[in-house]
C-alpha cells in the first residue's frame, strides 16, 4: 500500500481506539439525547394543544416536570426508602426460611423413597444441613457486605451526581435549540447525504418518543397492578415492591425477574403459599403487560423481536456496563431505524447483481 493509505488506516484505528476509550462519555451524551427527546415531545404536545411559542412551551414543560417530580418525591420517596431498607433487612431471614423449607422437603422425599429420613438422599440432606447454618450466615454476611457496598456506593454519590447533572444540563441545552444541534451533527455527514441523514434522524426521534411514551404508560400500569395484587394477597411493603416493579419494568427481560424476588422474599416469611401466589401474580401481570398493555400503547412503535432485545441487552451491558443495560432498548430502537433506513433501503435495496454474460451458441468456425 502507498504511504497515504497506511496513514489513513492508522488514522482510522486511532479514531476507533479513541471512541472506545470515550464510550462511557458517549453513552452519557446518548442518555442526555434520550432525555432531551422526552422533553421535546412534551414541548411539541403543549405547542399543539395551547398554540403557544416554543420558549413558553419549554418553560411550561420544565415547570410541570419540576412539580411532578417534587410531588412524587415528597409522596413516594420517604415511604419507599423506609420500606426498601426493611426489605433488605428481611432478606437473610427469608433465606433462612427457604433453607428450612428445602431441608424439610429433602426429609419428606427421603422418607417417601426409602421409608425413613436416613435413606439414599442422606448426602443431599447433609448438604442442606451444612448449607443451612453456613449458608444463612454466609447470606447474612453477604447481605451485610452488600449493605456495606451500598453505603460505600452512597459515599461515591458525588461522581454519580456529577454525571446526572451533566446529563440533565446537556439535555436542557439540546431541548432549547434542537434544530441547531441537529444541523451541527449533520455537518459530520457528507454533503450529498445530509438531506437523507436528516430524515433518518427525525425517524430516530419519532421512534424514541413513541418508545418513551409507551414505557411510561406500561410502567405505571405494571406498578399499579402489582400494588393492587400485593394488597389483596396481604403482602407487606406494598409501596416499595410496587415502585420497584414499575421502575424495573423499563429494563425488559431482566427487570421483571428482579422485581419478583423482593416480594417473594417478604411473602415467604408469612407463608410459603404466599410466595407462590406472588410468583403467579407477577407472571399474570407481566403477561398482561406483554400481550395487552404494550401492544395497545406501542402500536406505532418499532417492533423489536425478543431475541434481538435480549442480545442487545447482553452486548450493551458488556460494552457499557450497567448503564448500557438501562439504555439497551433506546439504543436498539435507534440502531434498528439506522439499519433499516441506511443499510437496507439505501445500500442493499439499490444494489443490483451484475448482468450475466450470455453464452455463445454459435458453432465454432470450421477450418
C-alpha positions as CSV (number, residue, x, y, z in Angstrom):
1,X,0.0,0.0,0.0
2,X,1.0,3.6,-0.5
3,X,2.0,5.9,2.3
4,X,-1.4,7.7,2.1
5,X,-3.3,4.5,2.6
6,X,-1.1,3.5,5.5
7,X,-1.7,6.9,7.0
8,X,-5.5,6.6,6.5
9,X,-5.5,3.2,8.1
10,X,-3.5,4.4,11.1
11,X,-5.9,7.4,11.5
12,X,-8.9,5.0,11.3
13,X,-7.5,2.7,14.0
14,X,-6.7,5.7,16.2
15,X,-10.2,7.1,15.8
16,X,-11.7,3.7,16.8
17,X,-9.5,3.4,19.9
18,X,-10.3,7.0,20.8
19,X,-14.1,6.3,20.6
20,X,-13.6,3.1,22.6
21,X,-11.9,5.0,25.4
22,X,-14.7,7.6,25.4
23,X,-17.5,5.1,25.3
24,X,-18.8,6.0,28.8
25,X,-18.9,9.7,27.9
26,X,-20.7,8.9,24.6
27,X,-23.3,6.8,26.4
28,X,-23.9,9.7,28.8
29,X,-24.4,12.0,25.8
30,X,-26.8,9.5,24.4
31,X,-28.7,9.4,27.7
32,X,-28.9,13.2,27.5
33,X,-30.3,13.0,24.0
34,X,-33.0,10.5,25.1
35,X,-33.9,12.8,28.0
36,X,-34.0,15.8,25.6
37,X,-36.2,13.8,23.2
38,X,-38.7,13.2,26.0
39,X,-38.7,16.9,26.9
40,X,-39.1,17.9,23.2
41,X,-42.0,15.5,22.9
42,X,-43.7,17.2,25.8
43,X,-42.9,20.6,24.4
44,X,-44.4,19.6,21.0
45,X,-47.6,18.4,22.6
46,X,-48.0,21.6,24.6
47,X,-47.4,23.7,21.4
48,X,-50.1,21.8,19.6
49,X,-52.6,22.0,22.5
50,X,-52.0,25.6,23.6
51,X,-50.8,27.1,20.2
52,X,-48.0,28.9,22.0
53,X,-44.4,29.7,21.0
54,X,-41.7,27.2,21.8
55,X,-40.0,29.2,24.6
56,X,-43.2,29.4,26.5
57,X,-44.0,25.7,25.9
58,X,-40.5,24.8,27.1
59,X,-40.9,26.9,30.3
60,X,-44.3,25.3,31.0
61,X,-42.9,21.8,30.4
62,X,-40.0,22.4,32.8
63,X,-42.4,23.8,35.5
64,X,-44.7,20.8,35.0
65,X,-41.8,18.3,35.2
66,X,-40.5,20.0,38.3
67,X,-43.9,20.0,40.0
68,X,-44.5,16.3,39.2
69,X,-41.0,15.3,40.4
70,X,-41.3,17.3,43.6
71,X,-44.8,15.9,44.5
72,X,-43.7,12.4,43.6
73,X,-40.5,12.7,45.6
74,X,-42.4,14.0,48.6
75,X,-45.2,11.4,48.4
76,X,-43.3,8.3,47.3
77,X,-39.6,8.5,48.2
78,X,-39.8,8.6,52.1
79,X,-42.1,5.5,52.4
80,X,-40.2,3.8,49.6
81,X,-36.8,4.3,51.3
82,X,-38.2,3.1,54.7
83,X,-39.8,0.0,53.2
84,X,-36.8,-0.8,51.0
85,X,-34.5,-0.6,54.0
86,X,-36.8,-3.0,55.9
87,X,-36.9,-5.2,52.8
88,X,-33.1,-5.5,52.7
89,X,-33.1,-6.4,56.4
90,X,-35.6,-9.2,55.9
91,X,-33.6,-10.9,53.1
92,X,-31.4,-13.0,55.5
93,X,-34.5,-14.1,57.4
94,X,-36.2,-15.1,54.1
95,X,-33.1,-17.1,53.1
96,X,-33.1,-19.0,56.4
97,X,-36.8,-19.8,55.9
98,X,-36.1,-21.0,52.4
99,X,-33.3,-23.3,53.6
100,X,-35.5,-24.7,56.3
101,X,-38.2,-25.5,53.7
102,X,-35.6,-27.2,51.5
103,X,-34.4,-29.3,54.3
104,X,-37.9,-30.4,55.2
105,X,-38.6,-31.2,51.6
106,X,-35.4,-33.3,51.5
107,X,-36.6,-35.3,54.6
108,X,-40.0,-35.8,53.1
109,X,-38.7,-37.0,49.8
110,X,-36.2,-39.4,51.5
111,X,-39.0,-40.7,53.7
112,X,-41.2,-41.4,50.7
113,X,-38.5,-43.1,48.7
114,X,-36.7,-45.1,51.4
115,X,-39.2,-45.3,54.3
116,X,-37.0,-43.3,56.6
117,X,-35.2,-40.0,56.7
118,X,-31.8,-41.8,56.6
119,X,-32.2,-43.2,53.1
120,X,-30.1,-42.7,49.9
121,X,-30.7,-39.0,50.0
122,X,-28.7,-38.6,53.1
123,X,-25.9,-36.9,51.2
124,X,-28.4,-34.3,50.0
125,X,-29.8,-33.7,53.5
126,X,-26.2,-33.4,54.8
127,X,-25.6,-30.8,52.1
128,X,-28.7,-29.0,53.2
129,X,-27.8,-29.2,56.9
130,X,-24.3,-28.0,56.3
131,X,-25.6,-25.3,54.0
132,X,-28.2,-24.1,56.4
133,X,-26.1,-22.5,59.1
134,X,-23.2,-21.6,57.0
135,X,-25.4,-20.6,54.1
136,X,-27.5,-18.5,56.4
137,X,-24.5,-16.9,57.9
138,X,-23.0,-16.6,54.5
139,X,-26.0,-14.9,53.1
140,X,-26.4,-12.8,56.2
141,X,-22.7,-11.8,55.8
142,X,-23.3,-11.4,52.0
143,X,-26.3,-9.1,52.6
144,X,-24.3,-7.2,55.2
145,X,-21.4,-6.9,52.7
146,X,-24.0,-5.8,50.1
147,X,-25.3,-3.2,52.5
148,X,-21.8,-2.0,53.2
149,X,-21.2,-1.8,49.5
150,X,-24.4,0.2,49.1
151,X,-23.2,2.5,51.8
152,X,-19.9,2.8,50.0
153,X,-21.7,3.5,46.8
154,X,-23.7,6.2,48.6
155,X,-20.3,7.6,49.7
156,X,-19.3,7.8,46.0
157,X,-22.5,9.5,45.2
158,X,-20.6,12.6,44.1
159,X,-19.5,11.1,40.9
160,X,-22.9,9.8,40.0
161,X,-24.4,13.2,40.9
162,X,-22.0,14.9,38.6
163,X,-22.9,12.5,35.8
164,X,-26.6,13.1,36.4
165,X,-26.1,16.9,36.4
166,X,-24.1,16.6,33.2
167,X,-26.9,14.6,31.5
168,X,-29.6,17.0,32.7
169,X,-27.6,20.1,31.6
170,X,-26.9,18.7,28.1
171,X,-30.5,17.6,27.8
172,X,-31.7,21.1,28.6
173,X,-29.3,22.6,26.1
174,X,-30.4,20.3,23.4
175,X,-34.1,20.8,24.2
176,X,-33.6,24.5,24.0
177,X,-32.3,24.5,20.4
178,X,-32.8,21.0,18.9
179,X,-32.6,22.2,15.3
180,X,-29.2,23.9,15.8
181,X,-27.7,20.7,17.4
182,X,-29.2,18.6,14.6
183,X,-27.5,20.8,12.0
184,X,-24.2,20.6,13.8
185,X,-24.5,16.8,13.7
186,X,-25.4,16.8,10.0
187,X,-22.2,18.7,9.2
188,X,-20.3,15.5,10.1
189,X,-22.1,13.7,7.2
190,X,-21.0,14.1,3.6
191,X,-23.0,16.8,1.8
192,X,-24.7,14.5,-0.7
193,X,-26.2,12.5,2.1
194,X,-27.3,15.3,4.5
195,X,-30.9,15.5,3.4
196,X,-31.3,11.8,3.8
197,X,-29.5,11.8,7.1
198,X,-31.9,14.4,8.4
199,X,-34.8,12.2,7.6
200,X,-33.2,9.3,9.4
201,X,-32.5,11.4,12.5
202,X,-36.2,12.6,12.5
203,X,-37.3,8.9,12.3
204,X,-35.0,8.0,15.2
205,X,-36.5,10.9,17.2
206,X,-40.1,9.7,16.5
207,X,-39.2,6.1,17.4
208,X,-37.6,7.3,20.7
209,X,-40.7,9.4,21.5
210,X,-43.0,6.5,20.9
211,X,-40.9,4.2,23.0
212,X,-40.7,6.6,25.9
213,X,-44.4,7.3,26.0
214,X,-45.2,3.6,25.8
215,X,-42.7,2.6,28.5
216,X,-44.1,5.3,30.8
217,X,-47.7,4.1,30.5
218,X,-46.6,0.4,30.7
219,X,-44.5,1.0,33.9
220,X,-47.4,2.9,35.6
221,X,-49.8,0.0,34.7
222,X,-47.4,-2.6,36.0
223,X,-46.7,-0.8,39.3
224,X,-50.5,-0.2,39.8
225,X,-51.4,-3.8,39.1
226,X,-48.6,-5.1,41.4
227,X,-49.7,-2.8,44.2
228,X,-53.4,-4.0,43.9
229,X,-52.4,-7.7,43.7
230,X,-49.9,-7.5,46.7
231,X,-52.5,-5.6,48.7
232,X,-55.1,-8.3,48.0
233,X,-52.6,-11.0,49.0
234,X,-51.8,-9.2,52.2
235,X,-48.1,-8.9,51.4
236,X,-46.2,-6.3,53.4
237,X,-44.1,-3.4,52.0
238,X,-46.5,-2.9,49.1
239,X,-45.2,0.6,48.2
240,X,-41.6,-0.4,47.9
241,X,-42.4,-3.5,45.8
242,X,-44.8,-1.6,43.5
243,X,-42.3,1.2,42.8
244,X,-39.6,-1.4,42.1
245,X,-41.9,-3.3,39.7
246,X,-42.6,-0.1,37.8
247,X,-39.0,1.1,37.7
248,X,-37.5,-2.3,36.8
249,X,-40.1,-2.7,34.0
250,X,-38.1,-0.3,32.0
251,X,-35.4,-3.0,31.7
252,X,-37.0,-5.8,29.6
253,X,-36.4,-9.5,30.4
254,X,-34.0,-8.8,33.4
255,X,-36.1,-6.1,35.2
256,X,-39.3,-8.1,35.7
257,X,-37.3,-11.1,37.1
258,X,-35.5,-9.0,39.6
259,X,-38.7,-7.2,40.7
260,X,-40.2,-10.7,41.5
261,X,-37.5,-11.6,44.0
262,X,-38.2,-8.9,46.6
263,X,-42.0,-9.5,47.2
264,X,-41.5,-13.3,47.1
265,X,-38.8,-12.9,49.9
266,X,-41.3,-10.9,52.0
267,X,-44.2,-13.3,51.3
268,X,-42.0,-16.3,52.2
269,X,-41.7,-15.0,55.8
270,X,-45.5,-15.2,56.2
271,X,-46.3,-18.5,54.4
272,X,-44.8,-20.5,51.6
273,X,-48.1,-20.4,49.6
274,X,-47.9,-16.6,49.6
275,X,-44.6,-16.7,47.8
276,X,-46.0,-18.9,45.1
277,X,-49.1,-16.7,44.9
278,X,-46.8,-13.6,44.4
279,X,-44.9,-15.5,41.7
280,X,-48.2,-16.3,40.0
281,X,-49.4,-12.7,40.4
282,X,-46.2,-11.3,38.7
283,X,-46.4,-13.9,35.9
284,X,-50.0,-12.7,35.2
285,X,-49.0,-9.0,35.4
286,X,-46.1,-9.5,33.0
287,X,-48.2,-11.4,30.6
288,X,-50.8,-8.6,30.7
289,X,-48.1,-6.1,30.1
290,X,-46.5,-8.1,27.2
291,X,-49.7,-9.1,25.3
292,X,-52.2,-6.4,26.2
293,X,-50.7,-3.2,27.6
294,X,-47.6,-2.9,25.5
295,X,-49.3,-3.7,22.1
296,X,-52.1,-1.2,23.0
297,X,-49.8,1.7,23.8
298,X,-47.0,1.0,21.4
299,X,-48.8,0.2,18.2
300,X,-46.9,3.0,16.5
301,X,-43.6,1.9,17.9
302,X,-41.0,-0.2,16.1
303,X,-41.5,-3.9,16.8
304,X,-38.4,-5.3,18.4
305,X,-38.0,-9.1,18.5
306,X,-37.4,-10.6,22.0
307,X,-34.3,-12.4,20.9
308,X,-32.8,-9.1,19.4
309,X,-33.8,-7.3,22.6
310,X,-32.0,-9.8,24.8
311,X,-29.0,-9.8,22.5
312,X,-28.8,-6.0,22.6
313,X,-29.0,-6.1,26.4
314,X,-26.1,-8.5,26.6
315,X,-24.0,-6.7,24.1
316,X,-24.5,-3.2,25.5
317,X,-24.0,-4.4,29.1
318,X,-20.7,-6.0,28.2
319,X,-19.6,-2.8,26.3
320,X,-21.0,0.0,28.5
321,X,-21.7,-1.7,31.9
322,X,-24.9,-1.3,34.0
323,X,-25.9,2.0,32.2
324,X,-25.7,0.1,28.9
325,X,-28.3,-2.4,30.3
326,X,-30.7,0.5,31.2
327,X,-30.2,2.2,27.8
328,X,-30.2,-1.0,25.8
329,X,-33.7,-0.6,24.4
330,X,-33.4,3.0,23.2
331,X,-30.1,2.1,21.7
332,X,-31.7,-0.9,19.9
333,X,-34.6,1.3,18.7
334,X,-32.2,3.8,17.1
335,X,-30.0,1.1,15.7
336,X,-33.0,-0.6,14.1
337,X,-34.0,2.6,12.4
338,X,-30.5,3.2,11.1
339,X,-30.1,-0.3,9.9
340,X,-33.5,-0.3,8.2
341,X,-33.1,3.1,6.5
342,X,-29.4,3.3,5.8
343,X,-28.2,-0.2,5.4
344,X,-31.3,-1.9,3.9
345,X,-33.1,0.9,2.0
346,X,-30.1,3.0,0.9
347,X,-27.4,0.3,0.4
348,X,-28.9,-3.1,0.0
349,X,-32.1,-2.4,-2.0
350,X,-30.4,-0.4,-4.8
351,X,-27.6,-3.0,-5.0
352,X,-28.2,-4.9,-8.3
353,X,-26.5,-8.0,-9.3
354,X,-24.0,-7.6,-12.3
355,X,-25.5,-8.7,-15.6
356,X,-24.8,-12.2,-16.6
357,X,-22.8,-12.9,-19.7
358,X,-24.7,-14.8,-22.4
359,X,-23.0,-17.9,-23.6
360,X,-22.4,-18.0,-27.3
361,X,-24.5,-20.7,-29.0
362,X,-22.8,-20.4,-32.4
363,X,-20.9,-23.4,-33.6
364,X,-17.1,-22.9,-33.9
365,X,-15.8,-21.9,-37.2
366,X,-14.8,-24.8,-39.4
367,X,-11.1,-24.9,-40.5
